[in-house]
Amino acid sequence: MEKRRIKHFTMINRITALPVLVSKTEKLAQDWELPESLTMNISLVLEEAISNIIYYAFNDKGEHKILISLSHSNNKLTVRIKDDGIPFDPSAQKQPDITLPAVERPVGGLGIFLISKIMDTVHYSREKNLNILTLIKKI
C-alpha cells in the first residue's frame, strides 16, 4: 500500500502571496517526484483558483486566510482549498462557449473552465461558513 503524503499551506488573500504558494507547491512536487507536466498543471490550477478567491470571494478589504492542502496517495493528487468568502460553487458555473471568437465571448469563466479540463474531479461543498474546493488529478 502506497504511503499517503500530505502538506498544508496557509496564505492570506493578497495576490502578492500567490507566487510564494506556487513556489512552495513546485518544491513539494519535486520532493514528491511528481512529473513536471503535472507540476505545471497544478501550479496553473492553484493560480486560477486562488486568484479567483482573492479577487471575488470577499466583500471587505480585510485580511482572510486561505487554507490549501495537497495530498498524494494511490496514484492521485488531491488539492483542497478552503476560504471563508461568500459561497461560490465553481463546478456549477456554465461552461464558456470557446468556439466563439474571443471578442464575442463574455469576460470571465475561462479559469474555472481550465481547472475543469485539467483536473479529473472538481467538487465544491460549503461547511461551517467555509467554501471547500476539492480538486483531484489521477497520476
Secondary structure as UniProt FT lines:
FT   STRAND          5..12
FT   HELIX           15..17
FT   HELIX           18..31
FT   TURN            32..33
FT   HELIX           36..56
FT   STRAND          65..73
FT   TURN            74..75
FT   STRAND          76..83
FT   HELIX           90..92
FT   TURN            98..99
FT   HELIX           102..104
FT   HELIX           110..118
FT   STRAND          121..127
FT   TURN            128..129
FT   STRAND          130..138
//
